[in-house]
Amino acid sequence: MLKNSFITLLLMSSGIIFSQTSAKDTTTRVAKIIPIQNNNSFIFKSEKPELTQIAGAPKAFYSYYWEMGDGNYSTKPEPKHTYKKPGDYEVKLWATNNYDSGKTPTTRPQKVKTNDKADTSENEIQPMEDNIVLKRNREPLPDEDFVVILSYKNDKDYVTNGKIYFYYNEKEFKNDNFNLIETRNYHEETIEEMASDLVYNEDFEPGSSSYASVENLIYNTTKFQDTTTRKNLAVSLEEAKQKFKKGKTITFNNMSPNEQRTIFFTLKTTPEMIKDTSAILKVRSIYVPNSNYENHKVKDMEMEIVTSHDPNKMSTNGLFINYRLVRFKRVKFKTRFQNNGEGPARMIRLETDVPAMFDKSTLKIEKQYPECPICPKNEVVRYSCLDTIVTSKQIIFTFKNIYIPGSEQKNVTEKDSTKGFVAYSLKFGEDFHKVKTKSRTAIIFDKNDPIITNYSVTRFNPGISIGAKVGYNYFPKLDHAKSYFVGATISPFKSYRWYWQSELYFNKLDYNGTTTSSDFIEYQFNPPYQDPNGQVFDFGFERKTTSYKSNRVVAEVVPISLRYNINNYIGVGFGPQVSTTISSKVETNVSSQYYKTILTANGVRPGEEILPLRKENNTSTTEKSELQTQLFADVTLGFSRIGPSVGVRYYKNFKSDFDSWQFYAIWKF
């Protein structure tokens, strides 16, 4: 019976473990490509997993990106394509599940074959608003791949040969943003790695260039990109080297007038970037359309790291901010949205949280889409405009009298037309602290329920603060001691509350001391001593007195201490300190003194000292160096985060009962 009960319990436990394990979503979701062929023409369809609607989100849907294997691509659900030449082509599909709680489906490439030449005049032609365009098929999600589409065009009336530089992985991020998995080109371009050339140069000053800054914001995959034509190619290349870790050099030849070509980069977002969701990342291209000239164009494309494919999102470039330079910086934010309804939206309201440390009066709208003017205050308007209302905790952006079609609206095939955004920047207020902030936006389409975005997070780089420290040590148990020190500290720059601090300083300690033997020892004079009065002494008394003078130079290290700023002016801390003697000299004088005897009724006692018999013995020694460990606690008054302050520290030495006090002044830079 006991055996059966044990087996039953074991099976139940196994069942529970199995059910818990199987609950984990490890199922591979696959989108299958279905080609329908008619000679050289194809209609591409797909079979995809069913969408699992995220509760409270707009209706889930798929977006599409197809590569035809001949340098062409499409974003239609079921594209039609004709191949110009006979051959084998590999078709790829990226199907992205929006507002879906399941994993993004993977797709195996599908090979198709044609045998004849064909007319391709009816093929879909991707529009190019400039001679160099960067797009992407979706936002990067950690541990998932996506495609960067680089299209370039010869807008000259003659055949050209030129170069394109493609950069990725910004240096401001500790970890790599992406791994470049594959590059696909179809016009015999030569593509070379240039990562070894991207070496940081401390002497480079971007401000030395008089050309337009490449730091302009880019807020759409196809619009609002930097289209400035520049003439100093060396400066643009150097700027890119300072900003990016890796890149490719692409050389192209024999490009006919008005010819349009495309290169595809498959990038995979590194798993480490899960820490930096809501960050705005960039890739950059520099297009040199004719290698005989330095005229070139710089294109930046911004992307947001996401945790799921949600078209409604808030992001910021303030993910890592240098606190020292923050007074000179505008932190930029972007809220993007998509109308996923079955009809157009006429009014879109964005209620955006603003952390208290930002000065809302410094609001600057950088760009917006739909593009429209700012609404006049206290006026009723009938034209399209963007209204802004500032409250105590929010900034409310309202697109009025606009037309944004719905993604489910009849006859709407271009998903980009259903999207919009507002990009704005803010400065910090007068009194703010080094703390992480987060904000999000409630997006309201007409009178529908609000859609709440993710949190957009700003963080400060730790920064390093070096401090200069001088002071005086007081040793209660040492007579005539003098001890002065000078040193340095290192800690995070202008920390808010808790922070660490390490210290190194050198202490000069001088002190004198005297030790006198309190006992008189009987001493036999040999030969006997005769005083000036003719009295002879065979016996007397001896007593020794030792005096010493010590000079030490001590190195003292606080490996790490824990400190806390109570406010801007008072700080406390505690931690261990380790000290060792660097140099030490001890001068010792031993004085031997001799005394006559006096006979009393109680016996013999010492009389007056016999000065001619006094002996002096002087020695000089070096103390053995040894480590001393002690604990301290202290308090500082003044500018506790940065600048000057004074402090008092108490040291407790458990080994030698040699406690001390330290009084110091410190200035943190």
KOLLOPA-254720 format. One line per field, with one value per residue (C-alpha): residue number from 1; y, z, x. Coordinates in Angstrom, 1 decimal. Example, Ala and Ser with C-alpha at 12.3 -4.5 7.8 and 13.67 -1.06 7.14 Angstrom:
2
n = 1, 2
v = -4.5, -1.1
w = 7.8, 7.1
u = 12.3, 13.7
This chain:
669
n = 1, 2, 3, 4, 5, 6, 7, 8, 9, 10, 11, 12, 13, 14, 15, 16, 17, 18, 19, 20, 21, 22, 23, 24, 25, 26, 27, 28, 29, 30, 31, 32, 33, 34, 35, 36, 37, 38, 39, 40, 41, 42, 43, 44, 45, 46, 47, 48, 49, 50, 51, 52, 53, 54, 55, 56, 57, 58, 59, 60, 61, 62, 63, 64, 65, 66, 67, 68, 69, 70, 71, 72, 73, 74, 75, 76, 77, 78, 79, 80, 81, 82, 83, 84, 85, 86, 87, 88, 89, 90, 91, 92, 93, 94, 95, 96, 97, 98, 99, 100, 101, 102, 103, 104, 105, 106, 107, 108, 109, 110, 111, 112, 113, 114, 115, 116, 117, 118, 119, 120, 121, 122, 123, 124, 125, 126, 127, 128, 129, 130, 131, 132, 133, 134, 135, 136, 137, 138, 139, 140, 141, 142, 143, 144, 145, 146, 147, 148, 149, 150, 151, 152, 153, 154, 155, 156, 157, 158, 159, 160, 161, 162, 163, 164, 165, 166, 167, 168, 169, 170, 171, 172, 173, 174, 175, 176, 177, 178, 179, 180, 181, 182, 183, 184, 185, 186, 187, 188, 189, 190, 191, 192, 193, 194, 195, 196, 197, 198, 199, 200, 201, 202, 203, 204, 205, 206, 207, 208, 209, 210, 211, 212, 213, 214, 215, 216, 217, 218, 219, 220, 221, 222, 223, 224, 225, 226, 227, 228, 229, 230, 231, 232, 233, 234, 235, 236, 237, 238, 239, 240, 241, 242, 243, 244, 245, 246, 247, 248, 249, 250, 251, 252, 253, 254, 255, 256, 257, 258, 259, 260, 261, 262, 263, 264, 265, 266, 267, 268, 269, 270, 271, 272, 273, 274, 275, 276, 277, 278, 279, 280, 281, 282, 283, 284, 285, 286, 287, 288, 289, 290, 291, 292, 293, 294, 295, 296, 297, 298, 299, 300, 301, 302, 303, 304, 305, 306, 307, 308, 309, 310, 311, 312, 313, 314, 315, 316, 317, 318, 319, 320, 321, 322, 323, 324, 325, 326, 327, 328, 329, 330, 331, 332, 333, 334, 335, 336, 337, 338, 339, 340, 341, 342, 343, 344, 345, 346, 347, 348, 349, 350, 351, 352, 353, 354, 355, 356, 357, 358, 359, 360, 361, 362, 363, 364, 365, 366, 367, 368, 369, 370, 371, 372, 373, 374, 375, 376, 377, 378, 379, 380, 381, 382, 383, 384, 385, 386, 387, 388, 389, 390, 391, 392, 393, 394, 395, 396, 397, 398, 399, 400, 401, 402, 403, 404, 405, 406, 407, 408, 409, 410, 411, 412, 413, 414, 415, 416, 417, 418, 419, 420, 421, 422, 423, 424, 425, 426, 427, 428, 429, 430, 431, 432, 433, 434, 435, 436, 437, 438, 439, 440, 441, 442, 443, 444, 445, 446, 447, 448, 449, 450, 451, 452, 453, 454, 455, 456, 457, 458, 459, 460, 461, 462, 463, 464, 465, 466, 467, 468, 469, 470, 471, 472, 473, 474, 475, 476, 477, 478, 479, 480, 481, 482, 483, 484, 485, 486, 487, 488, 489, 490, 491, 492, 493, 494, 495, 496, 497, 498, 499, 500, 501, 502, 503, 504, 505, 506, 507, 508, 509, 510, 511, 512, 513, 514, 515, 516, 517, 518, 519, 520, 521, 522, 523, 524, 525, 526, 527, 528, 529, 530, 531, 532, 533, 534, 535, 536, 537, 538, 539, 540, 541, 542, 543, 544, 545, 546, 547, 548, 549, 550, 551, 552, 553, 554, 555, 556, 557, 558, 559, 560, 561, 562, 563, 564, 565, 566, 567, 568, 569, 570, 571, 572, 573, 574, 575, 576, 577, 578, 579, 580, 581, 582, 583, 584, 585, 586, 587, 588, 589, 590, 591, 592, 593, 594, 595, 596, 597, 598, 599, 600, 601, 602, 603, 604, 605, 606, 607, 608, 609, 610, 611, 612, 613, 614, 615, 616, 617, 618, 619, 620, 621, 622, 623, 624, 625, 626, 627, 628, 629, 630, 631, 632, 633, 634, 635, 636, 637, 638, 639, 640, 641, 642, 643, 644, 645, 646, 647, 648, 649, 650, 651, 652, 653, 654, 655, 656, 657, 658, 659, 660, 661, 662, 663, 664, 665, 666, 667, 668, 669
v = 0.0, 2.4, 1.5, 2.3, 5.6, 6.6, 5.8, 7.8, 10.8, 10.5, 10.4, 13.5, 15.4, 14.4, 15.6, 19.0, 19.4, 18.5, 20.8, 23.7, 23.0, 22.6, 25.9, 27.6, 28.9, 26.9, 26.3, 27.4, 29.5, 29.4, 31.4, 29.4, 30.9, 29.8, 30.8, 30.7, 30.7, 31.8, 31.6, 34.2, 35.9, 34.9, 35.8, 35.2, 34.2, 32.9, 30.7, 32.1, 31.2, 32.5, 35.8, 35.8, 39.2, 41.1, 42.1, 45.8, 46.4, 47.4, 44.6, 42.3, 42.2, 41.1, 43.4, 42.0, 42.3, 40.2, 39.9, 38.5, 37.3, 39.7, 42.9, 43.9, 43.8, 44.5, 45.2, 44.0, 41.0, 39.2, 40.8, 40.1, 39.9, 39.1, 38.0, 39.5, 36.7, 32.9, 31.4, 30.2, 32.8, 32.6, 34.4, 35.5, 36.6, 38.4, 38.4, 40.6, 40.0, 43.3, 43.4, 39.6, 37.9, 35.0, 34.8, 36.4, 33.6, 32.5, 31.7, 29.4, 30.8, 29.5, 28.8, 29.5, 28.9, 30.6, 29.5, 32.5, 36.2, 38.5, 42.0, 43.5, 46.9, 46.1, 45.2, 47.2, 50.1, 51.3, 55.1, 57.0, 60.5, 61.0, 59.4, 57.5, 56.0, 53.8, 51.7, 48.8, 46.1, 46.4, 47.7, 45.7, 43.3, 41.7, 38.3, 38.8, 39.7, 42.5, 43.9, 47.3, 48.2, 50.6, 51.9, 54.2, 55.9, 57.6, 61.0, 62.1, 62.0, 60.0, 56.6, 56.8, 54.8, 55.5, 54.4, 53.9, 53.7, 51.9, 52.2, 50.5, 49.8, 53.1, 53.6, 55.3, 51.8, 49.5, 46.4, 45.9, 46.8, 44.3, 41.4, 41.6, 38.2, 38.6, 41.1, 40.6, 42.6, 42.0, 44.4, 43.2, 45.7, 45.1, 45.0, 45.2, 45.3, 48.5, 47.8, 48.0, 51.6, 52.7, 53.9, 56.6, 59.8, 61.9, 64.9, 65.0, 67.9, 67.6, 71.3, 72.0, 71.2, 74.1, 71.7, 70.7, 68.5, 64.8, 64.8, 65.8, 63.6, 61.1, 60.1, 57.9, 55.1, 57.0, 60.6, 63.4, 62.1, 64.3, 65.1, 67.7, 67.5, 67.9, 68.6, 67.6, 63.8, 63.4, 65.2, 63.1, 59.9, 61.0, 62.0, 58.5, 56.9, 58.7, 57.6, 54.0, 50.8, 48.9, 49.4, 48.3, 50.0, 49.4, 50.1, 50.2, 50.6, 51.3, 52.7, 54.0, 57.3, 57.0, 53.4, 52.4, 49.6, 48.1, 46.3, 44.3, 43.9, 41.3, 42.4, 40.5, 42.5, 41.3, 39.8, 42.4, 45.2, 43.9, 46.3, 49.3, 49.0, 52.4, 53.5, 55.3, 53.8, 54.9, 53.4, 55.7, 55.7, 58.0, 58.1, 59.2, 59.1, 59.9, 58.8, 61.6, 64.2, 64.6, 65.7, 63.2, 62.8, 61.5, 59.5, 58.5, 56.2, 56.0, 52.9, 52.0, 48.8, 47.1, 44.2, 43.4, 44.6, 47.5, 50.4, 52.7, 53.4, 56.0, 56.3, 58.7, 59.4, 60.1, 56.5, 57.4, 61.0, 62.6, 64.3, 66.8, 68.2, 67.9, 71.6, 72.0, 69.1, 68.8, 65.4, 64.2, 62.1, 60.6, 59.1, 57.2, 55.9, 53.9, 54.0, 50.4, 51.1, 50.5, 54.2, 57.4, 59.3, 63.1, 63.9, 62.2, 63.2, 62.2, 62.7, 62.4, 62.1, 64.5, 63.7, 66.5, 67.1, 68.5, 72.1, 72.0, 75.6, 74.6, 72.4, 72.4, 70.4, 69.0, 67.3, 65.7, 63.7, 64.5, 67.7, 70.7, 74.1, 74.7, 75.7, 79.3, 79.8, 80.6, 80.4, 78.0, 76.7, 74.6, 73.7, 71.0, 71.9, 70.5, 71.9, 71.7, 72.0, 72.0, 70.8, 70.3, 66.7, 66.3, 67.7, 67.0, 67.0, 67.1, 66.7, 68.5, 68.3, 65.7, 62.6, 59.4, 56.3, 53.1, 50.0, 48.0, 50.7, 49.6, 50.2, 51.2, 49.1, 51.3, 50.8, 53.8, 56.1, 55.0, 56.0, 59.2, 60.6, 63.7, 64.3, 66.9, 67.9, 69.3, 70.8, 69.9, 72.2, 74.2, 71.7, 68.1, 65.0, 62.1, 59.6, 57.5, 58.7, 57.1, 58.4, 57.0, 58.3, 57.7, 57.8, 58.6, 58.2, 60.4, 59.3, 55.8, 54.3, 55.3, 53.1, 53.2, 53.0, 51.5, 53.4, 55.6, 55.6, 58.1, 57.2, 59.0, 57.6, 57.0, 59.5, 59.8, 62.5, 63.0, 64.7, 66.4, 65.8, 67.4, 67.3, 66.6, 63.4, 63.5, 60.5, 60.8, 58.3, 59.9, 62.8, 65.6, 63.9, 65.8, 64.2, 65.8, 64.1, 64.8, 62.5, 61.9, 60.3, 58.7, 58.3, 58.6, 62.1, 64.1, 61.0, 61.6, 59.4, 56.2, 55.9, 54.3, 56.1, 55.0, 56.9, 57.0, 59.4, 59.8, 60.6, 62.1, 61.3, 62.7, 62.1, 62.1, 60.0, 59.3, 56.1, 56.2, 53.1, 53.7, 51.1, 51.8, 48.9, 48.3, 48.8, 48.0, 50.6, 49.1, 50.8, 52.4, 56.0, 58.8, 62.1, 65.5, 65.4, 62.2, 60.0, 56.5, 54.5, 50.8, 50.5, 52.8, 52.7, 52.7, 53.9, 54.1, 56.7, 56.0, 58.8, 58.4, 60.4, 58.7, 60.0, 57.9, 58.2, 56.1, 55.1, 54.8, 53.2, 53.1, 50.3, 51.1, 52.9, 53.3, 56.9, 58.6, 62.2, 63.2, 66.4, 68.7, 69.8, 66.9, 63.5, 60.5, 57.4, 54.4, 51.7, 50.0, 51.5, 49.7, 51.4, 50.5, 52.2, 53.4, 54.8, 55.0, 56.2, 55.9, 57.7, 56.2, 57.7, 55.5, 57.5, 55.5, 57.4, 56.5, 57.6, 57.6, 55.7, 57.2, 55.2, 55.6, 53.9, 51.9, 50.9, 52.2, 54.4, 56.4, 59.7, 62.4, 61.5, 61.1, 63.2, 62.3, 58.6, 59.3, 57.4, 58.2, 55.6, 56.8, 54.4, 54.8, 52.0, 51.4, 50.0, 46.9, 47.6, 45.9, 46.3, 47.9, 47.6, 49.8, 50.9, 54.5, 56.5, 60.2, 63.1, 65.9, 69.5, 71.7, 70.8, 67.0, 66.1, 68.3, 71.1, 71.9, 70.5, 69.7, 66.6, 64.7, 61.0, 58.6, 55.5, 52.4, 50.1, 46.8, 45.3, 47.8, 50.0, 53.0, 55.0, 58.3, 61.3, 62.8, 66.4, 67.2, 69.4, 67.9, 69.3, 67.1, 67.9
w = 0.0, 0.9, -2.3, -4.4, -2.6, -3.2, -7.0, -7.2, -5.5, -7.8, -10.9, -9.6, -9.0, -12.5, -14.0, -12.2, -13.3, -16.8, -16.9, -15.6, -18.1, -21.1, -20.3, -21.5, -25.1, -27.0, -30.1, -33.3, -35.4, -39.1, -42.0, -45.2, -48.6, -51.3, -54.9, -57.7, -61.0, -64.5, -66.8, -65.4, -63.2, -59.7, -57.1, -53.6, -50.8, -47.3, -44.6, -41.1, -37.5, -36.1, -34.2, -30.4, -29.6, -26.7, -24.3, -24.5, -27.6, -31.0, -33.4, -34.1, -37.7, -39.8, -41.7, -44.6, -46.2, -49.2, -51.0, -54.5, -54.9, -57.8, -55.9, -55.7, -52.6, -51.6, -48.5, -49.8, -48.3, -51.7, -54.1, -57.8, -59.4, -62.9, -63.3, -66.3, -66.9, -66.6, -63.6, -60.0, -57.4, -53.7, -52.2, -48.6, -46.3, -43.0, -41.5, -38.4, -35.9, -34.5, -31.2, -31.0, -27.8, -29.7, -31.1, -34.4, -37.0, -38.9, -42.6, -44.7, -48.1, -51.1, -54.4, -57.7, -61.2, -64.6, -68.1, -70.3, -70.6, -69.8, -69.8, -66.2, -66.9, -64.7, -61.7, -58.5, -58.4, -54.9, -54.8, -53.9, -52.6, -52.7, -54.4, -51.2, -48.9, -45.8, -44.7, -42.4, -42.5, -38.7, -35.4, -33.9, -31.1, -28.9, -30.3, -33.5, -37.0, -39.2, -42.6, -43.4, -47.0, -48.6, -52.0, -54.1, -57.4, -60.2, -60.6, -63.1, -66.9, -67.3, -66.1, -62.6, -60.3, -56.6, -53.0, -50.1, -46.5, -44.1, -40.3, -37.4, -33.6, -31.9, -29.5, -26.8, -26.1, -24.1, -25.9, -29.7, -30.9, -33.8, -35.4, -39.2, -40.4, -44.1, -46.9, -50.2, -53.3, -57.0, -59.1, -58.5, -55.8, -53.9, -50.1, -47.7, -43.9, -42.4, -38.7, -38.2, -39.4, -36.8, -34.2, -31.7, -32.1, -28.9, -30.9, -33.3, -32.9, -34.7, -34.3, -36.6, -39.6, -41.0, -42.7, -41.5, -38.4, -38.9, -35.6, -37.1, -36.0, -38.4, -37.4, -40.2, -42.3, -45.6, -44.5, -42.5, -43.0, -43.3, -47.0, -46.7, -49.5, -48.2, -49.8, -47.2, -47.3, -44.9, -42.1, -42.6, -42.5, -39.4, -37.7, -38.5, -37.0, -33.7, -33.5, -34.8, -34.0, -37.3, -40.9, -44.6, -47.6, -50.8, -54.2, -57.3, -61.0, -64.3, -62.9, -65.7, -65.5, -63.4, -62.5, -59.1, -57.0, -53.6, -51.0, -48.2, -44.7, -42.3, -38.8, -35.6, -32.4, -29.6, -26.5, -24.4, -25.9, -23.9, -21.3, -23.6, -24.9, -25.6, -26.8, -30.1, -32.2, -35.5, -38.6, -41.1, -44.7, -46.6, -50.4, -52.8, -56.1, -58.2, -56.9, -58.9, -56.6, -52.8, -53.0, -50.9, -48.9, -45.3, -44.3, -40.7, -39.9, -36.4, -34.8, -31.5, -29.6, -28.7, -26.6, -28.9, -32.3, -31.2, -33.6, -30.7, -28.8, -26.9, -27.1, -26.2, -27.1, -23.4, -22.5, -21.3, -20.5, -19.5, -16.2, -16.4, -19.7, -19.1, -18.8, -22.4, -23.7, -24.9, -24.3, -27.3, -27.2, -29.8, -29.6, -32.7, -33.4, -35.9, -36.6, -36.6, -37.0, -39.9, -40.6, -40.6, -37.5, -37.5, -34.1, -32.3, -28.7, -27.1, -23.3, -22.4, -18.8, -18.1, -15.2, -12.7, -13.4, -16.9, -17.5, -19.5, -20.5, -22.7, -24.9, -28.5, -31.2, -33.5, -36.1, -36.5, -38.9, -40.3, -40.9, -39.9, -38.2, -34.5, -33.5, -32.4, -28.8, -27.9, -31.5, -33.2, -36.4, -39.3, -40.8, -39.7, -36.8, -33.8, -30.4, -27.3, -23.7, -20.7, -17.4, -14.1, -14.9, -18.7, -22.1, -24.3, -28.1, -30.2, -33.9, -35.0, -38.3, -39.8, -41.8, -40.8, -42.6, -40.6, -41.4, -41.7, -43.8, -47.3, -50.1, -47.8, -48.8, -47.7, -44.0, -43.6, -44.4, -41.2, -39.0, -37.4, -34.7, -32.7, -31.8, -29.2, -26.9, -23.3, -21.1, -17.5, -14.7, -12.3, -9.5, -10.5, -9.3, -10.8, -10.9, -13.6, -15.0, -17.0, -18.8, -21.2, -23.4, -23.6, -27.3, -28.0, -31.6, -31.8, -29.0, -28.6, -25.4, -24.8, -25.9, -23.3, -24.6, -23.1, -20.6, -22.1, -19.7, -19.3, -17.4, -16.5, -17.1, -13.8, -14.6, -12.4, -9.8, -8.6, -5.2, -3.5, 0.2, 2.9, 6.7, 10.2, 12.2, 16.0, 18.1, 21.7, 23.1, 21.5, 23.2, 21.1, 17.9, 14.6, 11.6, 8.3, 5.1, 1.5, -0.9, -3.5, -3.8, -6.6, -6.7, -9.2, -10.3, -8.3, -6.9, -5.6, -2.4, -2.0, -3.7, -3.3, -2.8, -2.8, -1.3, -1.4, 0.7, 2.3, 6.0, 7.7, 11.4, 13.8, 17.6, 20.6, 23.8, 27.0, 29.1, 32.5, 34.6, 38.0, 39.8, 41.3, 40.9, 43.3, 41.4, 42.3, 41.3, 39.8, 40.6, 43.7, 43.2, 45.2, 45.3, 45.6, 49.4, 49.5, 50.3, 48.7, 47.5, 46.6, 46.0, 44.6, 42.6, 38.8, 36.9, 33.1, 31.1, 27.4, 25.0, 21.4, 18.3, 15.4, 11.9, 9.6, 6.1, 5.9, 2.8, 3.6, 1.3, 1.6, -1.0, -1.0, 1.3, 1.3, 1.5, 1.7, 0.9, 3.3, 1.2, -0.9, 2.1, 4.5, 3.8, 5.9, 5.2, 6.7, 5.5, 6.1, 5.8, 5.2, 6.0, 5.6, 6.5, 3.5, 5.4, 9.1, 11.3, 15.1, 17.0, 20.5, 23.5, 26.5, 29.5, 32.5, 35.7, 39.0, 42.5, 45.9, 48.8, 52.0, 55.2, 57.1, 60.0, 57.5, 55.4, 52.4, 49.8, 46.7, 47.3, 44.8, 41.2, 40.4, 37.3, 36.1, 35.8, 33.6, 30.3, 27.0, 24.3, 20.9, 18.2, 15.0, 13.6, 10.9, 11.9, 10.2, 7.8, 8.5, 7.4, 9.8, 9.2, 10.9, 10.4, 10.2, 10.2, 9.2, 8.4, 5.9, 5.8, 2.8, -0.9, -0.4, -4.1, -5.9, -4.7, -1.3, 2.1, 5.4, 7.4, 10.6, 10.7, 13.6, 13.2, 15.4, 15.4, 17.0, 16.9, 18.7, 20.5, 18.6, 17.8, 16.1, 14.7, 11.3, 10.4, 6.7, 3.8, 0.4, -3.0, -5.5, -9.2
u = 0.0, 2.8, 4.6, 1.5, 1.0, 4.7, 4.3, 1.1, 2.8, 5.7, 3.5, 1.5, 4.8, 6.0, 2.8, 3.0, 6.6, 5.7, 2.7, 4.8, 7.6, 5.2, 3.6, 6.7, 6.2, 8.8, 6.7, 8.3, 5.9, 6.4, 5.0, 5.0, 5.5, 3.1, 4.2, 1.6, 3.4, 2.4, 5.5, 7.9, 5.3, 4.4, 1.8, 3.2, 0.9, 1.6, 0.2, 0.8, 0.0, -3.2, -2.8, -3.3, -4.8, -3.1, -5.8, -6.7, -4.6, -5.9, -6.8, -3.8, -2.5, 0.4, 2.8, 4.8, 8.2, 9.2, 12.5, 12.2, 15.7, 16.6, 17.1, 13.4, 11.2, 7.6, 5.5, 2.2, 0.4, 0.3, 2.7, 2.9, 6.3, 7.8, 11.4, 13.2, 15.7, 15.5, 17.1, 16.7, 15.6, 15.3, 12.2, 12.3, 9.4, 9.4, 5.9, 5.6, 2.8, 1.6, -0.4, 0.1, 1.3, 3.0, 6.5, 7.4, 7.0, 10.1, 10.1, 12.2, 13.2, 11.4, 13.2, 11.4, 12.6, 11.9, 12.9, 12.3, 12.9, 9.9, 8.7, 9.0, 7.4, 4.5, 6.6, 6.2, 8.7, 9.7, 9.6, 12.8, 12.5, 16.2, 19.2, 20.0, 17.3, 17.4, 14.4, 13.8, 11.1, 10.3, 11.7, 14.5, 13.5, 16.2, 17.5, 15.4, 16.6, 15.3, 16.3, 17.9, 17.2, 19.7, 18.5, 20.6, 20.1, 22.1, 20.4, 23.1, 22.8, 25.9, 27.2, 28.8, 31.1, 31.1, 31.1, 28.7, 29.8, 27.4, 27.8, 26.2, 26.7, 27.0, 29.9, 27.7, 26.3, 28.6, 27.2, 26.9, 23.4, 23.4, 25.2, 25.4, 24.2, 24.0, 24.5, 22.7, 23.6, 22.6, 24.7, 28.3, 29.1, 32.3, 31.6, 34.5, 34.7, 36.0, 35.7, 39.4, 39.4, 36.9, 39.5, 38.6, 40.6, 40.6, 42.0, 39.1, 36.7, 33.4, 32.9, 35.8, 33.5, 31.5, 29.1, 25.7, 25.6, 24.8, 23.0, 19.7, 16.9, 15.4, 11.9, 10.7, 12.1, 11.5, 10.9, 12.6, 16.1, 19.2, 19.4, 22.2, 24.7, 28.2, 31.6, 34.2, 34.2, 37.1, 35.2, 32.1, 34.1, 35.9, 32.6, 31.2, 34.4, 33.9, 30.3, 30.2, 32.1, 31.6, 30.8, 31.0, 32.5, 30.5, 32.0, 29.7, 30.5, 28.8, 25.5, 23.4, 21.5, 18.3, 19.2, 18.1, 19.8, 19.2, 21.4, 19.9, 21.5, 20.1, 20.9, 20.1, 19.5, 21.8, 20.1, 21.9, 19.8, 16.8, 18.2, 17.9, 14.4, 12.9, 16.4, 16.8, 19.5, 21.0, 22.6, 24.3, 25.1, 27.4, 26.7, 29.5, 27.7, 30.8, 34.3, 35.9, 34.4, 34.0, 30.3, 28.4, 25.2, 24.8, 21.8, 20.8, 18.0, 16.7, 15.2, 13.7, 14.5, 11.2, 10.1, 7.1, 5.9, 3.6, 3.2, 2.3, 5.5, 7.4, 11.2, 14.1, 17.7, 18.3, 19.0, 22.5, 23.1, 26.4, 25.5, 28.4, 27.1, 23.4, 22.9, 23.8, 21.7, 18.2, 16.7, 14.7, 11.5, 9.4, 5.9, 4.7, 1.2, -0.8, -4.5, -5.5, -9.2, -11.6, -12.0, -10.0, -9.0, -9.8, -8.3, -5.4, -4.6, -1.3, -1.2, 2.4, 3.8, 6.7, 9.1, 9.4, 13.1, 12.3, 11.4, 8.2, 8.6, 11.6, 9.4, 10.4, 8.6, 11.3, 9.1, 5.7, 3.7, 1.2, 3.1, 1.0, 1.4, 1.1, -2.4, -2.9, -3.9, -7.5, -8.7, -11.1, -9.5, -10.8, -7.5, -5.1, -2.8, -1.0, -2.2, 0.0, -1.3, 1.1, -0.2, 1.6, 2.6, 1.8, 2.2, -0.8, -0.3, -3.5, -3.6, -6.7, -8.6, -6.4, -7.0, -5.1, -6.6, -7.1, -5.1, -8.3, -9.9, -11.2, -8.7, -5.9, -2.8, 0.1, 0.5, 2.8, 0.0, -1.8, 1.2, 2.2, 4.5, 5.5, 9.1, 10.0, 12.8, 13.1, 15.8, 16.3, 15.0, 17.1, 17.3, 17.3, 19.1, 20.9, 18.0, 16.4, 13.1, 10.4, 7.4, 4.7, 1.9, -1.8, -2.9, -6.5, -7.9, -11.0, -13.3, -12.0, -10.4, -6.8, -3.9, -1.1, 2.5, 5.6, 7.7, 10.4, 13.4, 16.2, 19.4, 22.6, 26.0, 27.8, 30.6, 33.7, 34.4, 37.9, 38.3, 41.3, 41.5, 43.8, 43.5, 44.9, 44.9, 44.5, 45.7, 44.5, 47.0, 50.1, 51.8, 53.2, 52.0, 51.6, 50.0, 49.0, 47.8, 47.0, 45.2, 42.6, 39.2, 37.2, 33.5, 30.5, 29.9, 27.4, 25.5, 22.0, 21.7, 23.7, 27.1, 30.5, 33.8, 37.5, 40.4, 44.1, 46.2, 49.6, 50.0, 53.1, 53.2, 55.7, 55.6, 57.9, 57.8, 59.6, 59.6, 61.2, 61.9, 60.2, 62.4, 65.8, 68.1, 71.0, 74.3, 77.9, 80.4, 83.6, 85.9, 84.3, 83.2, 84.7, 82.9, 84.6, 84.3, 86.4, 83.5, 83.8, 80.8, 81.0, 77.3, 74.6, 71.4, 70.8, 67.7, 67.2, 65.2, 64.3, 63.1, 62.3, 61.3, 59.4, 58.9, 56.6, 55.2, 52.1, 50.0, 46.3, 43.8, 40.0, 39.3, 35.6, 33.2, 29.5, 28.2, 24.8, 23.9, 21.2, 20.7, 22.7, 24.8, 25.2, 26.7, 27.6, 29.7, 31.4, 33.9, 37.2, 40.7, 44.0, 47.3, 50.9, 54.2, 56.2, 59.1, 59.9, 62.7, 62.8, 65.6, 66.0, 68.0, 68.6, 70.0, 71.5, 71.5, 73.4, 72.6, 74.4, 73.1, 71.6, 71.5, 68.2, 66.5, 64.5, 67.5, 69.3, 67.6, 68.7, 70.3, 71.4, 72.4, 76.1, 76.1, 79.6, 78.5, 75.5, 75.6, 73.8, 73.2, 71.6, 70.3, 68.4, 66.2, 63.6, 60.2, 58.9, 56.1, 52.8, 49.3, 46.8, 43.1, 40.5, 36.9, 35.6, 32.5, 32.3, 30.1, 30.6, 29.2, 29.2, 28.5, 28.1, 27.7, 30.2, 32.5, 34.0, 33.1, 34.7, 34.4, 35.2, 36.0, 36.4, 38.7, 38.3, 41.3, 40.4, 43.9, 46.1, 43.5, 45.0, 41.8, 42.1, 40.1, 40.5, 39.6, 39.6, 38.6, 37.7, 36.8, 35.1, 35.5
